[in-house]
Amino acid sequence: MMNSEAETTDDRSEMHPESPKLSLRPDDDVMQGPEKRLFDHIRNWVDVFPWLRLVRVCRVAGGPVWITHAFLVFAVWAFGLNWLVSDRGIFSEPIPVRSIIAIPVWTSASPSDAIVPLVESVINIGADRESQWFDWKVVLWTIVVWLPTSMAFLRVGAMLTAGRDMPSYVVTFRDVFGRIGGGALIVILPSLVASLFWLVSFGLTWLADWVAGPQAEVNWAAWVTLPIVLPSTLIAAVLVLGGKFATPLGLAALMIESDPDPLDSLSRGYEYTLRRLPQLVLLIVVAVAIASVVIAGWVGICLVGGSLASTFGPPNRPLLQCLACLPSVVAVMFGWSMAGGIYLLLRQSAGGQEVEDIAVKSDHWKSPKLPSVQSQ
């Protein structure tokens, strides 16, 4: 009789798998119910604190191939700036400490910076003199030189965040140049659309001033056009300011997703920026804290190297300038690589898509071997 009751209990649990299971065995001390499912999918610390995955991006600072590439691109970019604005080049004066922050921000220049120099305002915080760096030549040169490299580091950072090995240099740039057109569109499109709204606002403002006349004490026409001018100005401002975060995220989506559509990638970037701004800011703070540890190590290495170069023999100015710029180059690598990892974490939070879900070609990454199952 007791055996039949136990069998009935087991059958009911099998018919209703979602119901709590109460074990009748004396060696089971804990009832397995819905409260246990809270920890069913927690296997390691990154499941509890997803931002710990960004620690893996630190490996990019130890890759000699990627460091050499970033430094060569930086040198070409810097000498190009010296040629464009010869009296205010990067190498025309000692590199300040704030360049570690300024240069990574500088590499994310967009066409809107030639009109509203947001990047210039950021990098000149605390400066004693005004600078007029960002004209069309400087912005265009920065985009042309840094766009392929930034797209490559976005890919590298995403791969490391997902727990993959360091991607191949050749294969990564093969993917980059296959999607470079979409990347250029993502960089240009926010400024282009914002300029259209700005032209509407500017045109109506000029028209209102012409209708009311310059001598009018109260510009009644400006109040009439305000319902159109105000939304147009706000939309343009959101596109320009939000584009500083949405553009890197859009480029990350372009380099990560299996369907590299630039418009869809840019829309994802704006969605994660505007709808998940607090989470984005927190992830940026965490990424800066993690990267600053490694960058501080590079600063120490370069300071020791500069002391050695100055102690023995005559001062080598090119060597000292390169050592002064190297921490900034590492910061550029971290800035773009962390953006790739941040995109994966925001995507996981928004849609539940796993961080490990990255479009990888068969010759890019081989799946690990499955553990063998031993039969008993």
Order of alpha helices (4+ residues) and beta strands (2+ residues): alpha-alpha-alpha-alpha-alpha-alpha-alpha-alpha-alpha-alpha-alpha-alpha
